[in-house]
C-alpha cells in the first residue's frame, strides 16, 4: 500500500467519522452544557480510535457503514477521558485551544464529560443488529479500565518506586484499553468469529503499548513545533515514563541522584520552569543531562526496540485475518503510529 | 396495607438491594479508586430508586429477582450523581460522613463517579433476557437528563429571573428523570406491555415532582435533627426552590426587596452565616421573615397542594395496572414520600 493510498483512505474514514459526530446533539435543553460538549467534539484530532473501529469491522468482512455508530462511541468516550483528565491534570490547553474547564469552569467540564459518556452509549446503541449487550459490555469494560488506569497514574505520581512492570500495567489500562475497545468493537460489529475478535483485541492492546512508549520517546526526541509541547516536559514534571523508569533501574551514583530528584518532582523547587511554564536555563540543562543519560544507559535504544517489538507483535495478530485492503490499512496504520514523529 | 406490612416489605427489598450492591467490585486493581467507590456504595441511604425498580417489575407481573441488577444499576447511577454533584456544590458532608472529595480529593471523587457510572452499566447488562438495548437506552437517557438538569441548575444559580415553569423543567430532569428511569426499567424487566411501561414512567415523573416540592417544603418545615441540615438553609443560600420562585411571583414592596436579596445570594455579604456555615442571628431573622412571608402569600399552602395533586396524578397512573400487592406497595410508597417529614 502506497503512503498516498493510505493517507487518502485514512482521511476518507476520518471525514465520515466527523460527519457522524456532527449528528451528536448532547444536552439539547441546556445551552452551556450543549456548547461545552460541541466544543469538545468539534475540536478535531486524528480520530485514530474511530478509524480503528471501522478498519477492524472491514477486516472481518463487515461494512464500514455498520461500524460508524461504534466508531463515534469510542471517539466520544476518548474525548470524555480527555475532558476529565484535563481537569485532573489542571491542563490549560488541548489541541491548541483552552481546555473546557479553563474556557468555562471545572463544574461545566465535569458535566460535559459526564454528558459525553452518555452520548457515547447513545451512539453505540444506534448500531443495527442484535449484539447490543456485548457491545455495551465492551464499551463499559473500556470505561472501567480507563478509570482504573487513570487512578493508578495518580497513585504513581505520589510514589518514587514505580517499576517498569507497573508502568506497563497502568498504561495498558489508561491507553491500551481504549484502543483494544476500538478494535474489539469493530470486530464484533463486523460479525467476526470469536478468534478474529480476540486477535483484533490483542492487536489493539499491543498497538496501544507501542503507541505509549513512542509517545514517551517523542517527549525528548520529537519536534517541539510539531508536537505542540515542550521538549523534555515529562522530565521536568517528573512523569513516570518508560524512559525514566528504565533509567531508574540502571543508573548509579550521580546519575541516580538526578533521577531521584526528578522522581520526587523537585523541579518546581529547583526552578526548572518559570511560573508560566517556560523552561529555565537550569531546566534546559537537566533535559540535556537526561537525554545524554538516557543514551548512555541504552534507554533510548531499548525504548525503540520495545516500540518495534510490540508493533511486530500487533502485526502478527493480523495474520489471523483474511487478506483484505482493510488488513493492509491496519498494518500501515500500525507502522505509521510506531514511526510517527509527532 | 398496614404501615407495618409496608415497612417490613420495604426493608426486605432494601436489604436485597444492599446485598446485590455488595457484589459490585469496581476498580479491582486500583486500591484508592476501589475504596472510594466502596465508600459510596456502603454509605447506605433509603434505596428508594432501587425499591421502585423492583416494585415496578412486580407490578407488571415480573419476578423481583429479575429486577435486582437493574435496581442496583439505578442506585449506582444515583450515587454517581451524588458524588459529582457534591464536587460541584463543594459539599462537605453526605449521609453524616465526609464527601468523597473531602475524604480523598476532587480527582479521586471525579474518578470514583466515572467508575460508578461504568459499574451501573455493568450491573444493568447482567440482567437476564434480551432487552439490553432498550434497558441501556433508558439508563442512558436518565444519565443525559440528569446532566442536563444539573447544568440548568448551575445556570439558574447565576440568574434572578427563573420562573416556576423553568423550575419544574429543571427538577423534572434533575430529580424526576432518575425516578422515572427506575420505574420504567422495572416495568421493562418485568415484561410490561407498552402502555403499562408508559404508565409506570409517568408515575415516576409525577412522583419525582411531588418528591422535589416536598423536599423544598422540608427545608423550612422539617425537623433539623432528623433532616441533618440547617432549617432554612435553602433560603440563606438563595436556592431557587418552588417556594422562593412562587413567592417571587407574588411578593411586592419590602417583601419583594427581601426576596431579591435572597435571589442575588447576598447572604454571604450580609453575614447570614459564619465562615463555618453556622446561622447568625441576622440569618435566623431572615429565615423567620421568609417563613412568615411564605405563609402570608399562601406559598406554603400552595406547595402542599402541588405535592398532594402530583401525588394523586402519580397514583392515578397505577389504575392502569392489575391489582397486586406490588401496586399497593407503590401506592403506599407514594403516600409515604409525599408525607415524609425528613
Interface residues (C-beta under 8 A of the other chain):
Chain A: X26 X27 X28 X29 X30 X31 X32 X33 X84 X87 X88 X106 X107 X108 X110 X111 X113 X114 X115 X117 X118 X119 X121 X122 X125 X132 X133 X136 X137 X139 X140 X141 X143 X144 X147 X148 X150 X151 X152 X154 X155 X169 X173
Chain B: X26 X27 X28 X29 X30 X31 X32 X33 X84 X87 X88 X106 X107 X108 X110 X111 X113 X114 X115 X117 X118 X119 X121 X122 X125 X132 X133 X136 X137 X139 X140 X143 X144 X147 X148 X150 X151 X152 X154 X155 X169 X173
